Amino acid sequence: MKLSEFQIAVDREFGSGYGGVVVNDLVLASLGGRTAREALAAGVRPREVWFALCEATDVPEGRRHGAGRPMPGESRGGSGR
C-alpha cells in the first residue's frame, strides 16, 4: 500500500473530516503508542498503519483488504468523488 492509497482508504472508511481526526489523534497501542501520523513519519509502512487503524476502530475484515485502490472507472487524480 502506498501512502496515497492509505489516505484514500482512510477517506473512504471514515470520511475526509473524521479521517483526519483518526489519523492525527487516535493513539494506537499496536504501533508503540503513536498516532497513525506519527507512525508514518517514523517510517512504519502505510499498510501496517492501516491495519492498526482498522483493528482499533473495528473496521470489518471485508473492508480492510484492497482498501485505497481505485475503483473501476475512478481516476487516480483527485478524490474520485
C-alpha positions as CSV (number, residue, x, y, z in Angstrom):
1,M,0.0,0.0,0.0
2,K,1.3,3.4,-1.0
3,L,0.8,6.4,1.2
4,S,-1.7,7.8,-1.3
5,E,-3.6,4.6,-1.1
6,F,-3.6,4.8,2.7
7,Q,-5.1,8.3,2.5
8,I,-7.8,7.1,0.0
9,A,-8.6,4.2,2.3
10,V,-8.9,6.5,5.4
11,D,-11.1,8.9,3.5
12,R,-13.4,6.2,2.2
13,E,-13.8,4.5,5.5
14,F,-14.0,7.4,7.9
15,G,-14.7,10.4,5.6
16,S,-12.2,13.2,5.0
17,G,-13.0,15.2,8.1
18,Y,-13.2,12.4,10.7
19,G,-10.4,10.5,8.9
20,G,-8.1,13.4,9.7
21,V,-9.1,13.2,13.4
22,V,-8.5,9.4,13.5
23,V,-5.1,9.7,11.8
24,N,-3.9,12.6,13.9
25,D,-5.4,11.9,17.3
26,L,-6.1,8.2,17.9
27,V,-3.2,6.6,19.8
28,L,-2.5,3.1,18.6
29,A,-1.0,0.8,21.2
30,S,0.0,-1.7,18.5
31,L,2.2,0.9,16.9
32,G,4.1,1.8,20.1
33,G,1.6,4.3,21.5
34,R,1.8,6.5,18.4
35,T,-0.8,8.0,16.3
36,A,-1.1,6.9,12.6
37,R,0.6,10.2,11.6
38,E,3.5,9.7,14.0
39,A,3.9,6.1,12.9
40,L,4.0,7.0,9.2
41,A,6.5,9.8,10.0
42,A,8.7,7.3,11.8
43,G,8.8,5.0,8.7
44,V,6.1,2.5,9.6
45,R,4.7,1.1,6.3
46,P,1.3,2.5,5.4
47,R,-0.3,-1.0,5.2
48,E,0.7,-1.8,8.7
49,V,-0.7,1.6,9.9
50,W,-3.9,0.9,8.0
51,F,-4.4,-2.5,9.6
52,A,-3.7,-1.0,13.1
53,L,-6.3,1.7,12.5
54,C,-8.8,-0.9,11.3
55,E,-8.2,-3.1,14.4
56,A,-8.5,-0.1,16.8
57,T,-11.7,1.2,15.2
58,D,-13.4,-2.2,14.5
59,V,-13.4,-1.9,10.7
60,P,-15.0,-5.1,9.4
61,E,-12.5,-7.6,7.9
62,G,-14.1,-7.3,4.5
63,R,-13.3,-3.6,4.2
64,R,-9.7,-3.9,5.2
65,H,-8.1,-5.6,2.3
66,G,-7.8,-3.9,-1.1
67,A,-8.7,-0.5,0.5
68,G,-7.3,2.5,-1.1
69,R,-7.1,1.1,-4.6
70,P,-9.0,3.0,-7.3
71,M,-12.5,1.7,-8.0
72,P,-13.4,0.8,-11.7
73,G,-14.0,4.0,-13.6
74,E,-12.3,6.1,-10.9
75,S,-9.4,8.3,-12.0
76,R,-6.2,8.4,-10.0
77,G,-6.1,12.2,-9.9
78,G,-8.3,13.8,-7.3
79,S,-10.6,12.2,-4.8
80,G,-12.7,10.3,-7.3
81,R,-15.9,11.8,-5.9
